[in-house]
Amino acid sequence: MNLIKTPIADLLIFEPNVFGDSRGFFMESFNQKTFQNLTGLDVTFVQDNHSRSSQNVLRGLHYQIQQPQGKLVRVTSGRVFDVAVDMRRKSPTFGQWHGVELSGENHRQFWVPAGFAHGFLVLSETADFIYKTTDYYAPEFERCVRFDDSEIGIIWPFEGEPVLSPKDQQGLSLQDAQAFE
């Protein structure tokens, strides 16, 4: 497993060792000991989620203000542009974002710790998106920041208009959003 650091210290990209031949491939998608050795983090994952979305679907930017979730995200089929935004007011990188392409071909995984908003844009016809979380989903604590907030300035690789849920259409600006202290 190869660890790639990003400009935002707490966001990490993992490239697993993939062993392939004419029959297909094998990879270890998660190993607690390896994760802990590479990151120094002792996290427990409590929930796995799987979503399938169509091209141009944009989900996010979501976070939970209580019961915050760390997420280890990956794509098993298709391609997405995955983004995390620092929502910790006291952080030197508050309001900054980092994006990475995740795909069924590159097998990369993105560690998005608690305290970050998270979202993704589907670049392929469809994408299967799988993620582990460090806390349970609690809809009463979920918050949403606008994907197109000019203060954050995410450069999304759109091909056409994004498809948003009603909840995501009502996301708040970074300035108006509830954040972590």
Backbone torsions as a table, in degrees:
resi	resn	phi	psi	omega
1	MET	NA	131.7	179.1
2	ASN	-106.9	132.1	178.4
3	LEU	-101.7	129.0	177.6
4	ILE	-116.6	123.0	177.7
5	LYS	-83.9	152.4	179.5
6	THR	-113.2	172.1	177.2
7	PRO	-62.2	-21.1	175.3
8	ILE	-101.3	112.6	-167.0
9	ALA	-49.4	-38.1	-173.4
10	ASP	-83.7	-13.3	178.4
11	LEU	-89.4	128.5	-175.1
12	LEU	-131.0	146.9	176.5
13	ILE	-115.5	136.0	178.2
14	PHE	-115.1	134.9	172.5
15	GLU	-115.7	109.7	-178.8
16	PRO	-74.8	160.4	171.6
17	ASN	-76.9	123.8	-178.9
18	VAL	-115.1	126.9	-179.4
19	PHE	-111.1	111.3	-175.8
20	GLY	-123.6	155.6	172.3
21	ASP	-152.9	-166.3	-176.0
22	SER	-62.9	-18.5	-179.1
23	ARG	-85.2	-19.6	-175.2
24	GLY	141.9	-138.8	-179.6
25	PHE	-148.6	165.4	172.2
26	PHE	-134.8	141.0	171.7
27	MET	-151.5	149.5	172.5
28	GLU	-87.9	113.6	-175.4
29	SER	-81.2	-24.3	176.4
30	PHE	-157.7	139.5	174.8
31	ASN	-143.7	116.6	-175.7
32	GLN	-55.9	-44.8	-178.1
33	LYS	-64.3	-44.8	179.3
34	THR	-63.1	-44.7	178.6
35	PHE	-57.8	-46.9	-178.9
36	GLN	-65.4	-42.6	179.9
37	ASN	-64.3	-39.5	-178.8
38	LEU	-74.2	-34.7	-172.4
39	THR	-104.8	-23.1	-172.4
40	GLY	76.6	7.3	-178.1
41	LEU	-98.4	137.2	175.4
42	ASP	-109.1	86.1	-178.1
43	VAL	-110.0	153.7	174.6
44	THR	-119.0	127.5	176.2
45	PHE	-92.0	133.5	-174.1
46	VAL	-116.5	-11.4	-174.5
47	GLN	-151.8	137.3	171.6
48	ASP	-112.6	137.3	179.9
49	ASN	-126.4	150.9	-179.6
50	HIS	-138.9	124.1	174.8
51	SER	-126.5	150.6	172.5
52	ARG	-121.3	132.8	-178.4
53	SER	-136.3	156.6	179.1
54	SER	-92.3	167.2	-178.9
55	GLN	-55.5	139.3	179.3
56	ASN	73.5	1.7	172.1
57	VAL	-69.2	130.2	176.2
58	LEU	-118.2	119.8	178.8
59	ARG	-110.7	125.3	177.0
60	GLY	121.6	-179.3	13.6
61	LEU	-96.4	116.3	-171.7
62	HIS	-109.3	151.0	172.2
63	TYR	-162.3	162.6	176.6
64	GLN	-112.9	123.6	-176.7
65	ILE	-73.6	-30.6	168.9
66	GLN	-119.0	156.3	-171.5
67	GLN	52.2	48.4	-177.9
68	PRO	-60.8	145.3	-175.6
69	GLN	-110.7	126.7	161.6
70	GLY	-80.6	145.0	-177.1
71	LYS	-132.2	133.9	170.0
72	LEU	-110.0	109.6	-168.7
73	VAL	-112.7	149.9	176.7
74	ARG	-157.7	165.0	178.1
75	VAL	-119.1	130.1	179.9
76	THR	-99.0	-20.6	179.1
77	SER	-150.4	131.1	-179.0
78	GLY	92.2	-164.4	-177.1
79	ARG	-140.7	139.8	173.6
80	VAL	-134.9	156.4	167.1
81	PHE	-101.6	112.8	-173.2
82	ASP	-103.8	136.4	-172.9
83	VAL	-133.3	141.7	171.4
84	ALA	-127.6	141.0	179.6
85	VAL	-123.9	128.9	179.4
86	ASP	-70.0	118.4	-178.8
87	MET	-109.5	18.8	-179.2
88	ARG	-97.6	105.0	-173.7
89	ARG	-53.9	-34.4	-177.2
90	LYS	-86.6	0.0	-179.7
91	SER	-80.2	142.4	175.6
92	PRO	-65.6	-14.5	179.3
93	THR	-109.6	20.3	179.0
94	PHE	-53.1	131.3	177.8
95	GLY	81.4	-5.3	177.8
96	GLN	-85.5	155.7	-177.5
97	TRP	-129.3	159.7	170.8
98	HIS	-140.9	139.2	178.5
99	GLY	-125.0	151.9	-179.5
100	VAL	-147.2	143.3	174.0
101	GLU	-84.1	128.0	175.0
102	LEU	-115.3	139.6	-179.5
103	SER	-151.4	164.1	173.6
104	GLY	-65.8	-19.4	179.7
105	GLU	-87.0	-42.1	-176.1
106	ASN	-86.9	-13.7	174.7
107	HIS	59.6	11.0	-178.6
108	ARG	-66.1	153.5	174.2
109	GLN	-126.2	148.7	-175.8
110	PHE	-123.0	123.5	176.7
111	TRP	-92.0	117.7	178.2
112	VAL	-116.5	102.1	-176.1
113	PRO	-72.8	165.2	173.5
114	ALA	-55.4	144.4	-178.7
115	GLY	101.0	-0.1	179.1
116	PHE	-118.1	143.2	168.1
117	ALA	-83.5	150.0	-174.1
118	HIS	-137.0	142.7	175.3
119	GLY	-161.0	169.4	177.8
120	PHE	-152.2	154.1	176.9
121	LEU	-117.3	129.1	179.7
122	VAL	-81.1	123.6	-177.1
123	LEU	-97.4	-23.4	-177.8
124	SER	-99.4	177.9	-179.8
125	GLU	-56.4	-44.1	171.3
126	THR	-144.2	164.5	175.5
127	ALA	-147.6	138.4	172.1
128	ASP	-101.1	120.3	-173.3
129	PHE	-115.9	124.6	-176.7
130	ILE	-124.2	136.7	178.2
131	TYR	-148.8	146.0	175.5
132	LYS	-97.7	144.1	177.8
133	THR	-125.7	151.9	-178.9
134	THR	-90.8	-6.4	173.3
135	ASP	-146.4	166.0	-176.0
136	TYR	-79.0	151.9	176.5
137	TYR	-64.4	130.5	179.9
138	ALA	-134.1	91.2	-173.0
139	PRO	-57.7	-28.3	-180.0
140	GLU	-67.9	-18.3	-179.9
141	PHE	-106.2	-1.3	-178.0
142	GLU	-72.7	139.5	177.2
143	ARG	-128.5	161.8	-177.8
144	CYS	-140.2	129.8	174.4
145	VAL	-104.5	142.9	-179.7
146	ARG	-59.2	134.3	179.5
147	PHE	-66.8	-24.9	-174.5
148	ASP	-111.4	23.5	179.4
149	ASP	-61.9	123.2	-176.7
150	SER	-67.9	-25.0	178.1
151	GLU	-67.6	-34.6	176.8
152	ILE	-79.7	-47.1	173.7
153	GLY	74.4	36.7	178.6
154	ILE	-64.3	135.1	176.3
155	ILE	-99.4	93.8	-178.7
156	TRP	-83.2	138.5	178.1
157	PRO	-86.4	65.7	-178.2
158	PHE	-67.5	145.2	164.2
159	GLU	-125.6	88.9	-174.1
160	GLY	99.5	-161.1	-179.4
161	GLU	-93.7	142.8	177.4
162	PRO	-71.1	148.2	175.2
163	VAL	-99.7	118.5	-174.8
164	LEU	-117.7	149.3	171.7
165	SER	-75.5	161.5	175.1
166	PRO	-56.9	-37.8	178.8
167	LYS	-61.9	-44.9	-178.5
168	ASP	-70.5	-28.0	175.8
169	GLN	-66.5	-22.9	-177.8
170	GLN	-102.9	15.3	178.4
171	GLY	-58.2	152.7	-178.6
172	LEU	-93.6	161.2	173.0
173	SER	-71.4	160.1	176.8
174	LEU	-56.8	-41.4	-178.6
175	GLN	-61.5	-36.5	-176.7
176	ASP	-94.0	-12.7	-174.6
177	ALA	-76.4	146.9	171.7
178	GLN	-70.3	135.4	-177.2
179	ALA	-128.7	173.1	177.2
180	PHE	-85.9	143.6	177.7
181	GLU	-88.6	NA	NA
